[in-house]
Amino acid sequence: MMTRILYVVLTLALIAIGSVQAQQVPPGFDYQGIAHDASGGVVAGQTVNLRLSIIDGATTASE
């Protein structure tokens, strides 16, 4: 009986820890791409600054 109670308590503790871990916000995201200069050449060996925006709204594409 004692082992069954211990098993239930440990199972509930693991579920609680897992749900806390699942709710944490990740520190960032990985993105890979190629930077080009104004003439279309590949920018290599230089620091490139990016400005990204995540906008909440309808998903539409325009070209």
N, C-alpha and C positions, 0 to 999 in steps of 0.2 A: 504494500500500500504506500509506503514511504517513497519507494522508487518511482511509483506512478505520479505522485504529487511533485516530486523533483523533476520528472520528465515534463510535466505540464508547465511548471514554472519556468524551466529553461526554454521551452518552446515559445512561450509567451514573451519572454525576454528577448529572444532572437527576432521575433516578429516586430517587436517594438523598436529595436535597434535598426532593423532593416527599413522600417517606415521612416525613421528620422533621417537616415542616410539618403533615402530616395527623394526627400523634400528639399535637400540642399541645392542651391543654385550653383551651376558649374562656373569656374572662374573665367572662362572664355571659350572661344571656339577656334578651331584650326581652319585656315583657308589657304588655298594655294592658287597662284595665278602668275601671269607674265606681265611685267610692266613695259610699256613702250613709250618712247619719247615722241615729240611732235612730228618727226619725220618717219616714224614707224619702226625705228630701230629698237632692239631689245636693250633695256636698261639693266646693266649687270655691274656688280661691285659698288653700288651706290645705295645710300639710304633713301628709301621712298616713303613719304608720308601719305597716309590714307585717311579719309574722313568717311565713315560709314554711318548711315542712319537706318534705323529700323522703324518703319512707319506703320501704324495700325490703320488699316483701311481696306478698301476693295482691291482685289488683285487684278490689275489691268496692265497690259503691255502696249508700249508704243515704240515704233521704230521710225 
